[in-house]
């Protein structure tokens, strides 16, 4: 069998068994071609697939899709025999409930902002060298493994890490996150990270929960919100004490590497030595000036001058008394 023959058989199999499919996901990149065709990638938390929507079909779409849009497509799978590459050919497109979610997000954001929950004066400072660090996330998540791996790479062994397992997606996630937060906040930790890796806006929507936002605001422990990717914003980002664009960035913010600490100590040592040498130089100059003074002003001479000054003062007093 030749590559062409295999690709043709695969094409026939795919196009026969994968037609009239409803596909949901988030646009991760898109090209609106001059020909009128649209080419884009649709992703979920783990995977992505190349998609196309040709001019004749997309003329019926009432909006222009963009990166970050959560879409629901109808169409079928097609394979190009020349390359062996398959993609999803969309025949219809609509936004998958995102408009309602975005409206909820903006309304809650505005209301909490007016209440002062985002006010910088309420933000707690992050510790310089944390010794007890809590991480609230799914214990099976790739984000947690990435964070722990980065801590190990930095060789930062000053801190003990506490993991608080919680759901980070779905209708039950807000309650799970709140329970984990309450438990962690009672443990006298130096700092807490609420973390989740990337996902669609719908996947991340549990971090826009009002009750979760208020618990974050009430917490005694400084909190870092590290949700999704740099372009993702959720309510917890605004109410937390610090927003990290990714879970890994939260670790970079909190933990110095062993090399960073060594370099910092070397710099401190250098500055102390400079200060010490400056002090010594000042004392040496003072001693030198004193030695010069006593060299040209011998002690007997100084005593004689003081006696003369005393006699002059005595004469002045006698003169004043005689004229009373």
C-alpha positions in Angstrom: 0.0 0.0 0.0 1.3 3.4 -0.9 0.9 6.6 1.2 -1.6 7.9 -1.3 -3.7 4.7 -1.0 -3.6 4.8 2.8 -4.6 8.4 2.9 -7.5 7.8 0.5 -8.7 4.9 2.6 -8.4 7.0 5.8 -10.3 9.8 4.1 -13.1 7.6 3.1 -13.3 6.1 6.7 -13.2 9.5 8.4 -15.7 11.2 6.1 -18.1 8.3 6.4 -18.1 8.0 10.2 -17.5 11.6 11.3 -20.2 13.7 9.7 -22.8 15.9 11.2 -20.8 16.4 14.3 -21.3 19.1 17.0 -17.9 20.3 18.2 -17.4 22.7 21.1 -14.2 24.5 22.1 -12.3 27.7 22.4 -10.5 29.4 19.5 -6.7 29.4 20.2 -5.6 31.0 16.8 -7.4 32.1 13.7 -6.7 33.4 10.2 -9.5 35.3 8.3 -8.1 34.8 4.8 -8.5 37.3 2.1 -10.3 34.7 0.0 -13.1 34.8 2.6 -12.3 31.5 4.1 -11.7 31.1 7.9 -8.9 28.9 9.2 -8.6 28.4 13.0 -7.7 26.0 15.8 -10.3 24.9 18.3 -9.0 23.7 21.7 -10.1 22.3 25.0 -8.0 21.7 28.1 -5.9 19.0 26.6 -6.1 19.0 22.8 -6.7 21.1 19.7 -7.9 20.5 16.2 -7.5 22.4 13.0 -10.8 23.8 11.6 -11.9 25.5 8.4 -15.1 27.3 7.5 -15.4 28.3 3.9 -16.8 31.5 2.5 -20.1 30.1 1.5 -20.8 28.9 5.0 -19.4 31.7 7.1 -21.4 34.4 5.2 -24.3 33.1 7.3 -22.4 33.7 10.6 -23.5 37.0 12.3 -20.1 37.8 13.9 -16.4 37.5 13.2 -14.8 34.9 15.5 -11.7 35.8 17.5 -9.1 34.1 19.8 -10.8 33.3 23.1 -14.3 32.8 21.7 -16.0 29.7 22.9 -17.9 28.2 19.9 -20.2 25.5 19.0 -19.7 24.2 15.4 -21.6 21.8 13.2 -19.8 20.0 10.5 -17.7 17.0 9.5 -14.1 15.7 9.5 -12.2 15.8 6.2 -8.7 14.5 5.3 -6.4 15.9 2.6 -4.7 12.9 0.8 -1.7 15.0 -0.3 -0.6 15.7 3.3 -2.5 13.1 5.4 -3.7 16.0 7.5 -7.2 16.0 8.7 -9.4 18.9 9.9 -12.9 19.8 10.9 -14.9 21.5 8.2 -17.6 23.7 9.9 -20.9 24.4 8.1 -22.4 26.5 11.0 -21.1 28.4 14.0 -22.5 30.0 17.1 -21.1 31.3 20.4 -21.7 28.6 23.0 -23.3 30.5 25.8 -20.3 32.8 26.2 -22.4 36.0 25.9 -24.4 35.2 29.0 -21.3 34.3 31.0 -19.5 37.4 29.9 -22.5 39.6 31.0 -22.5 37.8 34.4 -18.8 38.3 34.8 -18.9 42.1 34.0 -22.0 42.7 36.2 -20.4 41.0 39.2 -17.0 42.7 38.6 -18.7 46.1 38.6 -20.7 45.4 41.7 -17.8 44.0 43.8 -15.6 46.9 42.6 -18.1 49.4 43.9 -18.2 47.6 47.2 -14.5 48.1 47.5 -13.4 44.4 47.3 -10.7 45.3 44.7 -9.4 48.3 46.6 -5.5 48.2 46.8 -5.6 49.4 50.4 -7.0 46.0 51.5 -4.3 44.0 49.7 -2.0 42.1 52.0 1.8 42.0 51.3 3.4 38.8 50.2 6.1 37.3 52.4 9.7 37.7 51.4 10.9 34.2 52.3 7.7 32.1 52.9 8.2 29.0 55.1 4.6 27.6 54.9 2.9 27.8 51.5 -0.5 26.4 50.7 -1.7 25.5 47.2 -5.4 25.1 46.5 -5.9 23.1 43.2 -6.8 19.7 41.9 -4.3 17.3 43.3 -4.3 15.4 39.9 -3.8 18.6 37.8 -0.8 19.2 35.5 -0.7 22.7 37.0 0.2 21.3 40.4 2.9 19.0 39.0 4.4 22.0 37.1 4.5 24.1 40.2 6.1 21.4 42.4 8.6 20.7 39.7 9.6 24.4 39.5 10.0 24.6 43.3 12.3 21.6 43.1 14.3 23.1 40.3 14.7 26.3 42.2 16.2 24.3 45.2 14.1 26.4 47.6 14.0 24.2 50.6 13.0 26.8 53.2 9.3 26.2 52.7 6.9 23.4 53.5 4.2 22.9 50.9 0.6 22.1 51.8 -1.7 20.8 49.1 -5.5 21.4 49.5 -7.4 19.4 46.9 -10.4 21.1 45.3 -12.5 20.9 42.2 -11.4 23.5 39.6 -14.1 23.1 37.0 -17.9 22.6 37.0 -20.9 23.5 39.1 -19.6 22.0 42.3 -16.2 23.7 42.0 -17.0 27.0 43.9 -18.2 25.1 47.0 -15.1 22.8 46.9 -12.8 25.8 46.5 -14.4 27.7 49.4 -14.1 24.6 51.7 -10.5 24.2 50.8 -9.9 28.0 51.3 -11.5 28.0 54.8 -9.4 25.0 55.9 -6.2 26.5 54.6 -6.9 29.9 56.1 -7.1 28.3 59.6 -3.6 26.8 59.4 -1.5 30.0 59.9 0.2 29.7 56.6 2.5 32.4 55.2 0.7 32.6 51.8 -1.9 30.7 49.7 -1.9 30.1 46.0 -5.3 29.3 44.2 -4.2 27.7 41.0 -5.6 26.2 37.8 -4.1 25.6 34.4 -5.5 26.9 31.1 -9.0 26.2 29.8 -11.9 27.7 28.1 -13.7 30.7 29.7 -16.5 28.3 30.6 -14.0 26.0 32.3 -12.6 28.8 34.3 -16.0 30.4 35.2 -16.1 28.8 38.7 -13.4 31.4 39.7 -16.0 34.1 39.0 -18.2 32.9 41.8 -19.4 35.7 44.2 -19.2 33.6 47.3 -15.6 32.5 46.5 -14.7 36.1 45.9 -16.0 37.2 49.3 -14.1 34.3 51.1 -10.9 35.4 49.4 -11.5 38.9 50.5 -12.2 37.9 54.1 -9.2 35.5 54.4 -6.4 36.3 56.9 -3.7 34.7 54.7 -2.2 36.6 51.7 -3.6 35.0 48.6 -2.2 34.7 45.0 -4.7 34.0 42.2 -3.0 32.0 39.5 -5.7 31.0 37.0 -5.3 30.0 33.4 -3.0 31.8 31.0 -1.9 35.4 30.9 -4.9 36.5 28.8 -7.4 34.9 31.2 -9.0 37.1 33.8 -11.4 36.0 36.5 -13.0 37.6 39.5 -10.5 35.9 41.9 -7.7 37.8 40.1 -9.1 41.1 41.2 -10.1 40.3 44.7 -6.9 38.4 45.6 -3.9 40.1 47.1 -1.8 39.4 44.0 -2.6 38.1 40.5 -0.1 35.8 38.8 -0.7 35.2 35.0 0.0 31.5 35.3 0.5 28.9 38.2 4.2 28.8 37.3 4.5 32.6 37.5 3.1 32.4 41.0 6.0 30.2 42.0 8.5 32.6 40.3 6.9 35.4 42.3 7.1 33.7 45.7 10.3 31.6 45.6 13.9 32.7 44.9 16.1 30.1 43.4 19.2 28.8 45.3 21.3 30.8 42.9 19.3 34.0 43.4 19.7 33.7 47.2 23.5 33.0 46.9 23.9 36.0 44.6 21.8 38.2 47.0 24.0 37.1 49.9 27.1 37.9 47.9 25.8 41.3 47.1 24.9 42.0 50.8 28.4 40.8 51.9 30.0 43.2 49.3 27.9 46.1 50.5 28.7 45.4 54.2 32.4 45.2 53.4 32.2 48.5 51.6 30.4 50.1 54.5 32.9 48.6 57.0 35.9 49.8 54.9 34.3 53.3 54.7 33.9 53.4 58.5 37.5 52.2 59.1 38.7 54.9 56.7 36.7 57.6 58.6 38.2 56.5 61.9 41.7 56.4 60.4 41.3 60.0 59.1 40.0 61.1 62.5 43.0 59.5 64.3 45.3 61.1 61.8 43.8 64.5 62.4 44.1 64.1 66.1 47.7 63.1 65.9 48.5 66.2 63.8 46.6 68.3 66.4 48.5 67.0 69.3 51.8 67.1 67.4 51.5 70.9 67.0 49.7 71.5 70.2 51.6 69.7 73.0 49.8 69.0 76.2 51.9 71.5 78.4 51.2 74.2 75.8 47.4 73.4 75.9 47.5 73.5 79.8 49.4 76.8 79.8 46.8 78.4 77.4 44.0 77.2 79.6 45.6 78.7 82.7 46.0 82.0 80.9 42.4 81.9 79.8 41.4 81.3 83.5 43.5 84.2 84.7 42.0 86.5 82.1 38.5 85.4 83.2 39.5 86.1 86.8 40.7 89.6 86.0 37.5 90.4 84.1 35.4 89.2 87.1 37.5 91.3 89.5 37.1 94.3 87.3 33.4 93.9 87.1 33.1 93.5 90.9 35.3 96.6 91.5 33.0 98.7 89.4 29.8 97.6 91.1 
